[in-house]
């Protein structure tokens, strides 16, 4: 969700590089042991990385580490070699995500349709969230996947409720059956070279609006990097 596909945007780093980067940050904060780092809460760790970036102009990313044990290459390298799990996939991003991922998602799904009989389903979440002008930002779809509107201040509508329930059905069906439609035929078809379509996930104030399309329109990121 909100990432992945065939791309070198976040290619992963080697174990040696990751160790040097993290050691430098630990030294900056006078942390000397693994126990020191494991004692940090998530909030403390993210605050540390942000302070380190602000002070040193060096950002430590939480990214895949190629350790030649769990990972022997980047995701794209492994996918191109056919060395990822041969299972159904569901992959997509949002209309105002951190970057335009259409090519990366499309290339991955097309590759899977050549390598395997297992389907790959592509989605594009484009609901412009009510309440401000941030749009369908990175992670906006999580409110809908977890049906967690009660934890948000946004003025969600009946259409948002319908869209959320539909997405919960799609994701749980996929987890259970490997098909977002469930056991019965539905409108969400796999992405293939001959049928390069995404499920567009949208809503208006009154109802959900879910349909297949081969022309998802990326609207640009609303995120401001530190």
N, C-alpha and C positions, 0 to 999 in steps of 0.2 A: 504494500500500500504506500502510495506517495513515493515511489522510487523503484529501483530495480531495472531489469531489462538489460539489453546489451549496450553498455556505455563505459567510457573511461572517465566519467565525471568524478567518481569516487572509486579509483581502481584498487584500493587496498595498499597497505604498506608492509614491508618486510619486518620480520621479528627484530632484527638488529636495529632498524630505524626506529621502531616503536619503543624499544627499550631505551635508546638514547634520549628520545623526546620526553618520555615519562621520567627518566632519571633526572633530566635537567629541571623539570617542573618540581619534582620532589626536593631537589637541592634548594630550589628557590624558596620553598616553604619549610625548609629544615625537617623534612620527613625522611627518615632513614631506613624504615623497614616496611615490609609488606603488611605487617600487622597495623602499622600507622595508617596505611591507606584503606585497609579493610574496615577500620573503625569509623571511617567517615560515612555520614549519611549521603544520600543522593544529592540533596540540596547543597550540602557542604562541598561535595566534589565538583558540582557544576559551578558553584561560586568560585572555587579555587581555579578552575580552568579559565573562567572569565577574567578574574583578577590577573592571572598569569598572562593572558592575551593582551589585556590593557597595558600591563607594565612592560612587557618584553616585545610586544608586537609579533608574538609567535603564538599561533593557535594550535592547541592539541585537540585533534579530532577523535571522536569515538567512531572508529572505522574498522573494517575487517583487517585482521593481521594474518599475513601469509606465513604461517609457522612451519609449513611442510609436515604437519602432523594432522591437524584438523582441516586446514586449508593448504592445498599445494599450488594454488594459483588464484587469480582473481575470478570473480563470478563469471564474467564474460568469457575468459579463457576456458574455464571449465565447461560452460554451456556450449561453446563452439566445438569443443572436443566431444560433446555428448557424455560428459562425465558427471552431470548432475542427476538427481533422482528422476527416474522415469515415471512420473506421476502427473495427474492433472494439475494445472496451475491456474490461478486467478491473479491478475496483475493490473494495476492502474494507478491513476493519480488524479489531482484536482485541477480545476480550471485556473486557479491562481496559485499553483504550487511554486516551489522554490525555483523551478526551471521547467522549460518545455520538455516533457519526457515522451512525446508522441513517437519519435523515431526509435528511441530505446525500447519502448514497450512493443511497438509494432514489429521491430526486428526480432525481438525475443520470441513473440508469438509465431511469427512466420517461420523462424528456425525450428521451433518445437513441432510445427505442423509437418516439416520435412523429416525430422528425426524420429518422430514417435506417432503412434496411433492415439496416445493420450492427449486430450484436448487442452488448449490454453484459452482462457476467457479474459478478454480485455474490458476494462471499464473506465469511464471518465465521469467523475463527480463534478457537476457544474452548478449545483444549487448555490446561488448567491445568498449567504446567510443573512437573515434579517437582523436589524439592530445597528448596523454601521455600514461602512463602505469597503470592508476588508475582503468581501467576496467569498469565493470557495478556496480559502487559504490552505496552506499545508497543515494537515491534521483535522481540517474542518469536518471530514467525513466520520471522524470517530464519535461525534455526538450521535450520529445516526446508526452506526454499526452497533454501539452499545446501548442504544435507546436511553440515553442518559440526559435528556433535556432538563430534568428536574434539578440538575446541578449547574445549569447555565442561567445567566440573566437575560438571554436573548428572547425576544417575543416570537417564539416558534408558533407556527400556524397549523391548521388541520392538514394542509398539504405536506408540511414537514413531518407530521405524525405518520401519514400514509407512506411517505418515502422511507422513513426510518423502519417501519414494520416490514416493508418490502425488502429493504437491504438486509435486515436481520434474517428474513426467510432465505434470501439468496446465499448469504454467507454460511448459515447453518446447514442448508441443503448441500452446499459445496463440501463442507466438512464431513457430512455424513455419506454423501453419494458420489462426490467428485463431479457434481453437476449442479450449478446454482438453481436450475429449474426443479430439482428434486427427481422423483421417479417418473413423473409425467412430462411429456414434451412441453416446452415453453418458448418464450420469445428470445431468450438469451442464447445465441449460437456461438460456437467457438470461433476464434479469429484464425483465419487461414489466408494463404496467398490469394486464393480464388474468391474469398469472402472476407476482406480485411475490415471487419466491423467491430466497433466498441459498443458496449451498453452505456448509453448516456443516462446518468442518474440526476434527475432534476425534480423540481416541484414549484407550484405557485401557491398562493394563499389557500386555495380550496382543495387541491388534489396533487398527487404525485404525477410525474411526467417521466416515464421510463421508456426508452425506445432505442433501437439499434441504429447506428450511423457509421459511415466510414470517414466522416469529416469532423472529428472533435476540434474545438477551437480553443486554443490556449490563450488566456486573457492577460497573462503577465503576473509576476509575483507582487504581492502586497507586503512581503516581508522586508524589513530593514535590518541588514547585517550590522552587528556591533562594530 
